Amino acid sequence: MIDIILNGANGRMGQVLQTMIAHQPNMQVVAGIDREAFEADFPTFQAINDCQVKADVVIDFSHYTAVPAVLDYCAEKKIPVVVATTGLTDEVKEQIAKTAEQTAVFFSANMSLGINLLAKAIREITPVLEEEFNIEIVEKHHNQKKDSPSGTALLLADAVNDAVEEKKTYIYGRHGNDLENSLSELGIHAVRGGTIPGEHTVIYAGPDEVIELNHLALSRNIFASGAVKAAKYISDKTTGLYDMEKLIDEK
């Protein structure tokens, strides 16, 4: 049995994870952390440092400001951690790398299996198209999403830059009357509205033809499912930094 501490347990994703983990035969939530007090059928705390419950993995689906304390906690107690929170600063990403020297850390800007397969596809096709095609990314999310552009859009943009000979400059939205729109630029555009769970489109626009790669998240379940897969994958690891691509490659 894999015992889970769930940070952000009473948030939207935390509640989805509670339900999904409850249906796993070899996994259970043994403690939940959330900044607002809540009731559950497991011990709950408002700060992770107050939790002394033993666990095999911590899954963090909270707010970027809560992640440093989670990393410190897991490093001290040598508990593997799945960081599924988005909008992380460069400083927190540096802390993730340092924490991975003390315990196992699984971090991906998107926990969806489909998005990570899309990133792999981008790395395959971009070298063939980069000389003649403009590349743009459009991401759409619900109106409650706080960060822009999404971590997933940046993940996909980084996949493009991993594959090109000359790194592209990220342009966050386009405005003005004298734009060059050169091939060296990669435009990233954000839409916020309604209850869109998440949609990402990578556009390759070349002479007389356009290729679009699209991923549409129909519910938050795909992200919870990815986090559960990550927790199972990392539960027997001791140290190191892991991501969804490594998980896919080992399948």
N, C-alpha and C positions, 0 to 999 in steps of 0.2 A: 504493500500500500504506500502510495506517495502522498505525504502530508504537505498541504499547501497553506502558507500564510498569504492572504489576498489583501494587497494594499490598494485602497480605492474601492473597497468592497461594496459600498452602498451607492456608488455612481452608476451611470447607465451601463457601462461596460462591466463593472463589477457585478451587477445584478445578473447580467447575461452569463458571466462566468460562473457565478454561484449555481445557476440552473444547469449549465453544461457539465460542470464538475460533479454535481450530484448524480448525474447519469453515467459517470465513468466507474467501471467496476474496480479499478485499481488506484483510485485517487479520491482524496477528500479534503475539504477545507477545514483546518483545525483552528484558525484564527482569522479575524478580519479587522482591517484598519481603515478608518475613515475619519476625516476631520470633524464631521457631525456625528453625534451619538446616534446609534441605531440598534435595533434588536435583531438577533439571529439565533439559529440553533447551534452556534459555536461562539466562543469567547470573542468579544469585540473591544477595540481600543481606539482612542482618538489620536494616538501617536505611536509610531512603530517602536520607539525606544521603551514604551511601557509594556510591550509584549514579551513575555518570557516563555511562551509556548514553543516547544521543540517542533521543528519542521524540516522537511527535506528540500523544499524550494519556496522562494518568495516570488509571487507574480505581482508586478507593479503595473496597474492601469489607473493612474491618478492624474496629477497635475505636475507640470515640469518642475515647479518649485519644491515638490515633495521628494523628488528623486534623490538629491544628495544625501538626505537622512537615511533613505532606504539603502543606498550603496554603502554608507558607513556602517550601518547595522549588519548587512550581509558580510562585509569584509571582516568585521570584528568576530562574528559568530561562524564564519566559514560556511555560509549557506548559499548555495547556487541561487541566482536571481534571474528572472525574466523581466527585462525592462521593455514594456509595451507602450509606455507613455510617449507622446510625440511633442514637438516644439521644444526640444532640448537645446540649450545653449552650447557653444563650443566648450565652455568651462566644464559643463556636466559631461560632455562626451569625453573630455580628457580624464575626468574622474572615473568614467566607465572603464577606460583603458587601464588605469591604475588599479581599480578594484579587481579587474581580471587577473592581476598578479597574485591576489589573495584568495580568490574563489572563482568559480565558474560564472560567467555573465553571458546571457543571451540577449542581444540587442538587435532589433531591426526596426527601421522607420515604418514598416508596415508588416503586420503579422499574417497577411493574406498569402496563401500559397500561390494564387493566380498572379498577384502583383509581382512576386519574386520571380515567377516564370517569365513574366513580361520583361522584367529587367534583364534576364538572361537572353531573351530574344533580341532585345535592343542591342546588346553587346555583339550579337552575331551579325545583324543586318546593317548597323550604322557604318562600319568601315567601307561597305560597298557603295553607300549613298552619300557620304559626307562631302565629296568634291562638288556636287551639283545641287544638293537638296538643302533648303532651309529646314531647320528642325525647331518645332515649337511644342510646348506642353500646355494643355488646358486642364485645370482641375476644378471640380465642382463639389461643394459640400453644403450641409445644412447651415442654417443661420445662427446656430449656437456654437459653431466651431470658432475658437479664439485665435488660432495661429494661421498665418498666411505668408507665403504659400505653404501648402501642406508638406509634412515631412515626406510623404510618398512622392509628391512632385519633385522634391529635391533628390530623393532616392533614384528616380527615373532619370533626372538630369545628370546625376553623377554617373549613372550607367552609360549614358551617351558619352560623357567626357572620358570614361574609362576606355572607350573604344576608338576615339578619334586620334589622329596624329597630332593635331594642334588643339589644345584645350579651348573650349568655347567660353565666351563671357556671358554670364547669366543676366538677362534683362527682365526685371520684374514688372510686367505690364508695359505697354507702349503708349506714348502720348506725344503730341507735338506735331509740327507741320514740316519738319525737315529731316525725316528719318532716313537712315541708309539701309537698315534691315539686312546687314551683310551676313554672309554665311558663317562668319566667326561668332555671331551672336546666337544665343539660345533663349528664346522668349518663354517666360513662365507666367501664366495668367490664371487668376483665381476668381471663381464665382461663388457667392454665398447666397443661399435662399432655401426657404421651406424646410423639408425634412430629408433632403438628398443624403443618403448614407455615405456616398463617395463615388466619384467618377473621374477617371483619368484618361486623357487621350494624348497620345504622342503623334504629332503630325510631321510627316516628311513631305515637303512640298518642293517638287522639282519642275523642270521644263515639261509642261503639258501633261503632268500626271501627279497624283497625290496618293500617298499611302498613309492610312491611319491605323494605329494600334490602340485599342480601347479596352479598358477594364471598368466594369460597373459592379459596385458592391450593392447587392439587393437588401442586405441586412447586416447588422453588427455581428451576427453569428460567425461570419467568416474570420473575423479578427479574434474572437474568443476561441474558436477552434484552433487557430494558429498558435495562440498562447498556450493552450493545453498541449498541443504537439511539442512545443518548445520546452515546456516544463518536463514532459516525459523524457525528451531527448537529453536535457541537461542534468537530470536528477542524479546521475551516476558520475558526473564530471567533477573534478576537484578544482582546477584552475583553467584559465584561458577565456578568450573572447570568441563567441559563437554567434552565428546569424542564420537566417532562413535559407540562404544559399548553401551553407554548409550542411544544413539539415537535408535539403533537397538532394545534394550531391551524394549523400550517404544512403539515400533510399535505394 
